[in-house]
């Protein structure tokens, strides 16, 4: 080499990494599930602070539904099953759904 610097270029990939869409977990209002249970669920399952859980519970209550979490698909589906399971154990019809962004 005669003192010149040689630059080696990295090959460009023809494929791009595709980002999975985020999924929202939506909690739906019903006429049976207690507000206290919903707050408890939001704190224990979704790790919300008590004030945030109360705000979300009231949004569900007044609007009919609220987004309580954003996550990837598998986790969102797991949350939906966990909500159903925990609610049914207490004989509540509480329902959650998972929806893509």
C-alpha positions, -999 to +999 in steps of 0.1 A: +000+000+000+014+033-010+001+054+019-034+057+006-063+047+029-086+021+015-123+023+026-141-009+028-179-005+023-203-027+042-227-045+018-262-031+020-289-056+030-318-060+006-341-067+034-352-043+061-361-051+096-398-048+099-411-034+132-441-053+146-471-031+152-479-023+188-511-037+202-535-020+226-552-038+254-587-024+258-608-029+289-646-028+284-673-017+308-701-039+321-729-035+346-716-062+371-679-059+377-671-037+406-650-005+403-629-018+432-621-050+413-611-030+382-588-008+401-572-038+419-567-055+385-551-025+370-527-022+399-518-058+402-518-070+366-509-039+347-487-023+374-505+010+373-503+033+403-535+036+423-543+071+410-537+061+374-558+029+379-587+050+393-585+074+363-585+044+339-614+027+357-634+059+355-626+062+318-638+027+312-669+034+333-679+066+316-668+060+280-675+023+279-639+013+272-603+025+276-569+015+264-550+003+295-518-009+279-497-008+247-475-038+240-466-065+215-492-089+202-483-120+224-483-099+256-515-082+247-532-116+241-518-129+274-533-098+292-567-105+276-566-141+289-554-130+323-582-104+327-608-130+317-594-156+341-591-133+370-626-118+364-642-152+360-627-164+392-647-136+410-677-143+388-674-110+369-680-106+332-652-081+327-638-082+292-606-070+275-596-071+239-563-068+220-563-046+189-534-037+165-523-001+163 
